[in-house]
Amino acid sequence: MFTQKSSFILLGAFIPFLYFLSPNWFEIEGVGPSWALLWLLPLSLEKGPFAGAFGGLGLGLILDGFFLDGVTNIPSLVFIGYVWGLLALKGPSIKKSFNFGLLAFLGCLINGLFLWAQNIISFNINSLILFNASMLHTLLAQSIITALIAPMSSSLLILTFFRSKV
């Protein structure tokens, strides 16, 4: 029988499939939410910075195995998981829905900027326009939809997997 923690980790292994299986009404102009950040947020907030960093590392490795596109999610997910874990450890208690949405929005912006910077660095800078409108559209649309879904999904994941039953 699976424990709650092992089932949460197993759920993390299925995150890449959510990118393919998410319904169209979870998208803004064809851009879906960052399912990886929606999984990483409750883990980091409940388990601390090192668990968030290791969760980001594991999830980044899984995502990079699925999406071989020249850029990696590992540095951004490790950084975001560690920062969210530090915020939960040293900062005030994060329990309100608005806080989950704001953290998801900022985390998605940071993740998108990491990926944008990797795209700029990996290609020839002389032939690439640094300000790419499609990248900006993807960054903002993904951040907004992730921030809208985060309060519901984070609260549900925290209550299901991390809070003991009374």
Secondary structure by P-SEA (a helix, b strand, c coil): cccaaaaaaaaaaaaaaaaacccccccccccccaaaaaaaaaaaacccaaaaaaaaaaaaaaaaaaccccccaaaaaaaaaaaaaaaaacccccccaaaaaaaaaaaaaaaaaaaaaaaaaaccccccccccaaaaaaaaaaaaaaaaaaaaaaaaaaaccccccc
